[in-house]
Amino acid sequence: MIEKQWYSFMLWGRLAYDPSLPDSHFERLLAARHPTASSPHLFRALQGASQVMPLTTRFFWKDIDLKWYPEACLSHPKNNGFYTVRHFMEGIPMPGAQVLCIRDWRARLADRQPMEQTTPLEIAAALDGAVAETLASLDTLREAAKEDPELRKTVNDCGSLAWLAAIMRPRFAERVRWPCLT
């Protein structure tokens, strides 16, 4: 696990020590690890893919893994099982995340009140951005990934997260247009 997650552990350690490190520092480290790959593209793919889970869990919050596996839209069967659009409609955002749940967003919209927190549509747009950034960057990495098994796994992981976000995105759109909210 440590070998597979070297980059994420390295980020935590380096940024905890010096949060002002520029992106170019990490691009150089990626270039040293994967010399045949475009390090700016690899950096952007990892950056985009890393936004998917935080954006999703900020919007639809469950406090432990037993209650929420965003990768599968599931919880443990004894807790809930598969989460439907209705669950997302009735869900709450992460405490302190400054994100509106669908009900509160719809009420503010209907009452023409200002949106002082992140809206469901803004979360959806951020997911769109993460998908676009990740997939655009991955196109240039596929050739180098053929000769680098670790890079191939990283490219596949980033692609999987991007497609997960692309799949999650329609759920946000479905929720905000749910008939009982109009």
C-alpha positions, 0 to 999 in steps of 0.5 A, spaced: 500 500 500 505 504 501 509 503 495 502 504 491 500 510 494 507 513 494 505 520 491 499 521 496 504 520 502 509 524 499 504 530 498 502 529 505 509 529 508 512 535 504 506 539 504 505 539 511 512 541 512 512 546 507 505 548 504 508 553 499 511 548 495 510 550 488 506 545 483 513 545 479 516 541 485 511 535 484 512 535 477 519 534 478 518 528 482 513 525 478 518 526 472 524 523 476 519 517 477 516 516 470 521 519 466 518 517 459 511 521 461 509 528 461 510 530 468 505 536 467 500 532 464 501 527 470 501 532 475 494 535 472 491 528 471 492 526 479 490 533 481 483 532 477 482 525 479 484 527 487 478 532 487 472 527 485 472 523 492 472 530 496 467 533 492 462 528 492 463 526 500 462 534 501 456 534 498 453 527 500 456 526 507 456 519 511 461 519 517 464 512 516 466 507 511 461 503 513 455 508 511 458 510 505 462 507 499 462 513 494 466 508 489 460 504 488 454 508 491 453 503 497 453 502 504 454 496 508 447 492 507 445 493 514 446 500 514 442 502 507 445 498 501 445 502 494 444 509 495 438 512 490 437 519 487 432 520 493 437 518 498 441 524 495 435 528 495 434 527 502 442 527 504 446 532 508 453 535 506 459 534 510 458 538 517 462 545 516 463 544 508 459 550 507 455 546 501 448 547 501 444 540 501 438 539 495 432 541 499 436 548 502 438 550 495 431 549 492 428 553 498 433 558 497 432 558 489 424 558 490 425 564 495 430 568 491 435 568 497 442 569 496 446 562 495 451 563 501 454 556 500 456 552 495 450 549 491 449 542 488 450 545 481 457 548 483 459 541 485 456 538 479 460 543 475 467 542 479 466 535 478 465 536 470 472 540 471 475 534 474 473 530 469 475 534 463 482 536 467 483 528 468 481 525 461 485 531 457 491 529 461 491 522 460 491 522 453 498 524 453 500 519 458 497 512 455 503 511 450 508 512 456 504 508 460 505 502 456 512 501 458 511 503 465 507 498 469 506 503 475 505 509 471 499 504 467 496 503 474 496 510 476 493 512 469 488 507 470 486 509 477 486 516 474 481 514 469 477 510 473 476 516 478 474 521 472 469 516 469 466 515 476 465 523 477 462 523 470 457 517 472 456 521 478 455 528 475 448 526 472 446 524 479 447 531 481 443 533 475 437 528 476 437 530 483 436 538 482 430 537 477 427 532 481 419 533 481 417 533 488 422 539 489 418 544 484 
